[in-house]
């Protein structure tokens, strides 16, 4: 009889989860757009997009998103622009456009700033032609998306000291 009770208790201990605090809880407190000039200055969609990508990277790093967490991350979009480089020889034309983004991340635990870092990433697109046509420095959606993803990944790695 004692052995049966012991076996039942052991099975219950294996089945019933023990509620332990998870030190890998995090919450993305805010993403704010601090861009002063350009089409994306004050753009809320950019804030939501960066927040979603940042949360995806945090989940990939096995962090649990919890609004009640003591650890919080705040992000500021500091800079976003297209840098153009052109080369022309007679009728041949080479155009390189790089989307550059700069993010500032702040990690807080219990409301106290633990770490602050700034990351910068870029994504380039090179085109060659025999006729030069200028589109006026508009954002290429794919380059913008790549730059944002690279910057968010680098920000998460730097804030949580993960080496690549």
N, C-alpha and C positions, 0 to 999 in steps of 0.2 A: 504494500500500500504506500509506504514512504517513497519507494522508487517511482511509483506512478505519479505521485504528487510532484516529485523532483523533475521528472521528465516533462510534465505539463507546464511547470513554471519555467523551465528552460525554453520550451517551445514558445511560450508567451513572450519571454524576453527577446527572442529572435524575431517575432512577428510584430510586436508593438514597437513603433518607433520611439526612440528616446529623444525628447525635444532638447537639443543642444543649441546654443547660440552659434550662428554662422558668422565667422569673421570675414567671409567673402561677400557680405551684403554691401550693396552700393546703390546710390540713387543719383541720377543726373538731375541736379537741382535746377539749373537754368542754362540756356544757350542764348546769348544775346548778340545781336548784329551791331558792331561798332564801326562798320564801314561808313566813311564820311562822304565819298564821292563815287558816282557811277550808277549804273542801272540797278545794282543790287543793294544799294544803301537803304537800310531799314526794311529789307525784304523779309517778311515773316516766314515765307515758304523755305528760304534758305536755312533759317533757324530750325524749323521742324525737320528738314532733311538731315542736317548735321546731327541733331539730337537722335534721330532714328538710327543713323549709321553708327554713332558712338555707342548707343545701347546694344546694337548687334555685336560690335567688337568686344564690349564688356561681357556679354553672354558667351561669346566664343572663348574668352579667357576664364570661363567658369565662375563669373560673378553673378550673384542673384540680384535682380533689380527689386528693391524694396523701398517704398516711400518712407518707411519708418526707420530706415537704416541710420546709424550714427555717422557713416562715411558718405560724404556728398561731393559731387564733382560739378563745378561751374565752368562754362566755356564761353569765351568771347571770340567772335570772328573779328580779327583786327584788320586784315588786309585781304583783298581779292581783286586781281586785275589780270589783264592779258598783256603779255610782253611780246612785241613783234620784232623779228629780225628778218631783213630782206637782203637778197643778193641778186643783182642783175648783171648779165653780160649780154649785150646786144638784145636779142629777142628772148633769150632764155631767162627764166625767173625762178628763184627759190625763195620760199616764204616759210618761216618757222614761227609758230605762235605757241607760247607757253602760258598756261593758266597757272598763276601763282596764288596760293592761299596761305595765310598765316593765322594760326589759332593760339589763344592763350588759355591754358587750363589751370584750374585751382582745385586742389584736393583739400577738403576740410573733414576733420573728425571731431565730433561734438562741438561744432561751430568754430573750432580753432583751425586756422590755416596751417596745414602740414607741409604742403609743397605747391610751388607755382612754377610753371614752365611754359615756354613759347616754342612752337614748332612751325616750320615752313616747309611746304611741299609744292611740287610743280608737276604738270603733265604737259607734254609737248606734242604738237602736230606739225609735220613737215610736208609741204606740198611743193611740187615742181611743175612748171608749165612753160609754154613758149609764148604765152600771152599773159600779161600782168593785169589781174582784176582784183581790186581792193574791196573787201566787205566791211571796212570800217572798224576793225578790232572787236567784233562781236564774239561772245562766248560760244565755243563749241561745246555742246552738251556732254559729249563723251569725255572730253578733256577735263571739263569741270568736275564731272562725277569721279573720274580717276584721281584728280588732285584732292578732292574732299576725302575719299576713302583712304588714300595714303596718309593724309594729315591726321585723320582720326585714329588710324592704327598707330602712328608714331606718337601721338599724344597719350594714348592709353599706355603704350610701352614706357614712355618717359615718366608718366605720373606714378606708375607702379613698379619702376625700376626693372623692367624685363629686358634682358639683352637679346639681341638677334644675332 
